[in-house]
Amino acid sequence: MPNMPGSERDSGPTGPKVFATTHWSVVLAAGEGDSPPAARALETLCRAYWYPIYVYVRRKGYGPDEAEDLTQEFFAQFLAKELLRLADREKGRFRTFLLATLDHFLAREWNRAHRQKRGGQFQFISLDQPSPEERYKLEPVDNETPEKKYAKQWALTVLQNALAALEKESEASGKGAFFAEVRGFLSYEPEDGDYARIGERLAMNEGAVRVAVHRLRRRYGELLRAEVAQTVATPTEAEEELRHLMKVLRE
């Protein structure tokens, strides 16, 4: 099970600058008026966390097509601000708020004949990625509750988003080849000789590889904290949420 990236005392971007511009209380402001930045932030969060919601709906017993329709419609209404009035600022975490809002949504009686197919004009599924059901079929067979499965998928999505951001940064700085070689070491310790073998392939000495991996881990930790910061209201909640997500992944 992965370690917490950048778990040493790295000074990640969880200070006032991040929380002044990205935390989800800004997103909730979209429900109170026309704010393009808040609307964009809301759409970004919805797009990123579409799949954990889909998994939750499937675990609730809905079939693939109906689960996809319900998930798309849920986020369509969310972006149309129809569900933002249910927001409770005291709940702090976007993850918790989103699930509570989803349960409210699923409790309603929906007439499928009058529901727009797949959320109308909103498209959350990338056409160049596997369908959500194809991804779902790869999930391990287990008896986890919908809530636990949702939390685990949410945690995995947070890690994947941070990793994708780190990969993009590495490629932009001309270090894409190095990132491809060591990305597995961001969460797991290398075996004896791994650094030396990578050094040989990349014309680097073992010490340089070790230092570069350490720096990459620290940056991964910073990006991970920044990702979490988008879904909570305070730096304290960000650290609590990060610990919670790592605990979920270890269970």
Residue, then its C-alpha position, 0 to 999 in steps of 0.5 A: m500500500p502506498n506511503m504518504p507522498g512527501s510525508e516528511r515536513d515539506s513546505g507544500p502549497t497549503g498556505p494562504k495563497v492556495f486557500a485564497t483561490t482554490h478551496w471549495s468555499v469559492v465553488l459554493a459561491a457559484g450557488e449565490g451568484d454568477s462567478p465565472p471562476a467559481a463555476r470553472a472550479l466547480e466544473t473541474l471538481c465535478r469532472a475529476y470526481w465523476y468516477p467515484i460517484y459512478v462507482y457509488v451509484r453502481r454499488k447501490g444496485y443500479g445497472p451500468d446504463e442507469a448508473e451512467d445516466l444518474t451520474q451525468e444527470f446529478f452533475a448536470q444539475f449540480l453545475a446548473k446550481e439546482l443542488l447547490r442550495l443544499a450546501d452546508r458550509e459547516k461540513g467542510r469537505f467537498r467529498t462529504f458534501l457531494l455524497a450527502t447531496l447524491d443521496h438526496f438526489l437518489a432518494r427522489e423519484w425520477n421519470r427516465a422518460h423525461r430525463q435528458k440522456r447523459g446529462g444533456q449538454f454536459q459531457f464528463i467522460s473523455l472519448d479517448q478513455p475507457s467507458p466507466e463500466e469498463r473501468y468498473k469491471l476491473e474493480p476487485v470483487d469484494n463486499e465493501t459498502p458503497e460508502k467505503k468504495y466511494a471513499k477509496q475511489w475518491a482517494l485514488t482519484v486525488l492521487q491520480n490527479a496529483l501524479a498527472a500534474l507531476e508528470k506534466e511538470s516533468e515533461a515540460s521541464g524536459k524530465g519526462a524520461f526520468f519521470a517515466e523511469v522512477r514514477g513507481f518510486l513515488s509511492y514504493e521504496p526501490e529494491d537494491g540496485d534499482y537506482a544504479r540500473i536507472g542511472e546506467r540507462l539515463a547516464m546518471n550516477e546513483g547518487a544523482v538519481r537518489v537525490a532527484v527521486h527525493r525531490l520528485r517525492r517532495r513535489y508530489g507531496e506538494l501537488l497532492r496537498a494542493e489537490v486536497a486543498q481544492t476540496v476543503a475549507t482550511p489548511t487544518e482540514a487539508e491535513e486531516e483529509l489527507r491523513h484520512l485518504m491515506k488511511v482509506l487506501r491502507e485498509 
